[in-house]
Amino acid sequence: MEKILSTSEGSVNTNLIRGINTKSIIVLVPGLGGSLEYFNSIIPYLKDKYTVVALDLLGQGKSTKAKNDHYTIDAEAWNMLEAIARLKITDKLVIFGYGFGGLVAVNMAELRGFTISKLVLLNTPANDKYADMDAHSSVASIPLLGKLAKSPVKSALYFDKDFDRSSLENPKVVDEAANLVDHKTVKFLQKMPMDYLEEKALNKRLRAVKIPTLAMFGDGDQILTENGIKDAKASIGRVPDLQIEDIKGAGHLAMMEKPQEIAQKIITFDETITKKKEEESENDAD
């Protein structure tokens, strides 16, 4: 059920799907120019395991713009946490963010790590060099966001080259989400990940929060690009309690292309970490 909730910086659109297991919560955070509609394909594969909360970032989807154009990763992360609190969800959370939404997820852990049990990142840049992903991708010279995403050719770049978008429930979902973001807001949003990673790289942030993390990368990601993926893997590969998974034949929006596979990887990771911690607790008790 979608609901718009007031926060200190605006109003956040949320979609709450209560699962069979109401104690296991997964929070889904979209990336640049996205919306919670991006998660419609994967939610059916998650809802039997989790209560699912999907959110629109401020300035995107059905959320309002940020007050006084206050767009930073910190502000977006705090507003996600505020919205979740207004849903009266206090249990340990699994946070899943794709693209620069993964950076928002990490910052949520930096701000309130005690409420978060695991992080899941999909095609998230690790250093400021690749934070402006459009500048490195084949989208570089093509205006995609800010009411300019009219051509299906442009939105096709968000998927693997061989993916048939007609198989999606809504093949125009990328264009529609992009067109909800005005050009001025896009500029603010694009600057956020660069500022965040310039201040401190992702590997250092993950080492500091000390939360088990799954980082997935689609080998056909035309947005982060092959170089951006290599950079991210090299950067975060030695972070403790971090697992890297490759998604074959998937692009930037892998959770739309391979929703069942992505969901299963999340669930397996979650259950494996939980079991490991339970065993460690039992050994400590002995």
N, C-alpha and C positions, 0 to 999 in steps of 0.2 A: 504494500500500500504506500503510495507516494504521499509525502507530507512536507510542506515547507516550514522550517523552523527558524525562529529569530535567533541571531547570534550577535556578539558585540560589534561585528564588522559588516553585518548585512543579514541576509536570510538564505539558508542553505536548503536546497531541495534534497530530500532523502527518500529512499525506497526501502521499506522494512518488510522482509519476508520471513515470518517466524517458521522455523523448521521443527522437526520432530524433537531434536536435541536442542532445547532452548539455552543450555549452558555453554554450548560451543558457538562462538560468534565469529563471523568473518566480515571484515569491513572492506569494501571495494572502492578504490580511489582512482578516478580517471586521469588521463594525461592531458597535454596541451590541446585545446580545441575540442576536447571530448565531452562526453556526458554519461550519465549512469545508464543510458540506453545501450552503451557499448557492452554491458555485462549481461544483456538479456539472454544471450546464447549459452553462457556458462552457468547462470543461476540454477537452471533445472538439475545440473549435475552436482551442485553444492548444497541444495536445500535439504536433502535427506541427512546430511552430516551436520549442517550448521543452521543457525539463524543468520540470515544474510542482511547486511546493511550496505546499500550502494548510495553514493552521494555525488552531487554536482559541486565542483569547486566554485567559489565565488567568481562571478564574471563569465561563467559557462553554464550550459544547459538551462535549467529553469531556476537556478539560484540567481539572486540579485547581484549587481556589481558591488564591489567592495566600497565601503564608505571612504570618501576623499581619495579615491583611486589608490588605496593602501594595498598594494599587491606585493607580498613577499612570501617565501616558502613558510616562514614562521607564522604569518597571519593566516594563510590557508590551512596550515596544520592545526592551529589553535581553533579555528572555526569548525573544522571537522570534529575535533574533540568536543567542542561545545555542543554541536548538533547531536552527537552520540549520547552525551550526558543527558540531553533533553528527552531522549528516547528511553531514559532510565535503564541504560545498559551499563553495567559496572563490572561484568565478568572479564576474565582475561581474554584479550582480543587477538585474533590473527588479522594482520593488516596486509592487504594485497593492493599494490599500486603498479601501474604500467607506465612506461615512459617517464616523464618528469613527475607523474603521480607517485612513482616509487620514491622520489626524493621527499615528497610530502609525507609519505608513509614513514620514512626514516626520521624525519623531523618530529612526527607525532611521538615516536619512540624516544627522541631526545627530550621532548617536553614532559611526557608522562609515561616513561618506560615501565613503571610498575603496573600499569594496566594492560600492557601488551606482552603476549607470550611468544609470538613469532612474527617475522616479517617475510613477505613474499614479493619479490621484485621481478618485473618482466620488461626486458629491453630498456633498462634504465642506465643512463650515462653515469660514469664514475668520476670524470674530471671535467673542468670547465671548457676544455678544448672541444668536447663533443656535446656540451650542454645545449648549444644552439643547434639542435639536430637538423633543422631545415637547411642550415648553411652548409652542411656536409652531404646532404642527400641529393638525390636527383630532383627534389622539389625546389632546390635552391632558387632558381630563377622564376618559379611559378607561384603566384599568389594563391594560397590555398585557403587561408583563414580570413575571418573578418568579412563575411558576406560576399566572398569572392569564389567560393568553392562550387562553381556551376558545372564544371566539366567532370564527367566520370573518370576521365583519364588521370586527373590529378589525384582523386581519392584512391584510385587503384594502386598508387604508390605506397599506400599504407598496408598493403597486403603482399604476400608472396606473388611473384610474377605469374605463377601457374594457378593461383586461386581463382575459382569461379564465384564472383560475388553474387551472382543470381541465385546461389544456393542459400543466401542469407534471408532471414525473415523480412528484413528491410534492407535491400541492397543500397539504399541512399543514406544509410545511417551516418556515415562519415560527413557527407555533404551537409546534411541537416544540422548536425552538431556544430560544424564549423560556422555555418551561417547564423547561429545564435550568438556568436561572439563578434562584437564590433571591432573595427580596425584599431581603434585607440587602445582598447583593452588587450588585444592581441600583443601589442608592443610591450605592455606592462608584463603580461604573462611570459613572454619569450625571454625577458630579462631576468626573471626570477631564478631559474635553475643555474644560469651563468653566475649570478651574484652568490648564490648559495654554495656552489662548488668551488668558486674562486676563494671564498673565505676558508673553506676546509674541504678537502677531497673526500669522496664517499668512503674509501677504505678507512680513513681516520675516524670518520663518524661512526661507522659500524663497529670498529674496535672499541670505541668509547661506550656505546649503548649496550654491548655484550648481550645481544638478543639473537637466538638462532635464526638464521636467514637462508632462504632459498632464492637464488638468483637465476632466472631463466632467460634464455636468449634464442630468438627465432633466427635460423641460419639464412632466411630470406628477407631479413629486415632491411628495407630500402631507405628507412628514415635514420636510424642510428648508424647504419651502414656496417660493412664488414670491418672497417678500421675502428669504428666506435666500439664494436663488440670485442675486438681483440684488445683494445685499450682497457675496457671495463674488466674483462677477465684477468688480464695481467695485473690490474690494480687491486682488485678485491679478492683475487684467488687465494691469498694466504691469510685472509681474515679468519680467526678462529670461529668455529661453529657456523661456517658458511658453506653451503652446498651449491654447486653450479650445475645446471641442467641445460642441455641443448634441445631445442624443439626443431626437428627436421621438417623442412617444407612449409615453414610458417614465417610470416612477416611481422611487422610491428604490432599488429592487432591479433596476435596469435590466439588470444582467448576467444576470438570470433571464428577463426579458421579451424582451430582444433580444441573446442571447448571441453570435450570429454577428457582428452589427454591432459590438458592443463589442470582441470579440476582434480583428476586422479593423482597428478604429481603433488598438488597442494595437500590433498588428504593424506597421501602416503608420507610426505614429509612431516606433517603435523603429528600423525600417529606414531611415527618412528621416534621423533624428539620427545613426545610425551612419555612413551614407553621407556625410553632411555633414562629420563629424569626420575620416573617412578622406581626403576631398578637401582639407580644411584641412591635414592632416599632409603630404600630397603637395606642396601649395603651399609649406609651410614648408621642406620638404626642398629644393625648387628654389631 
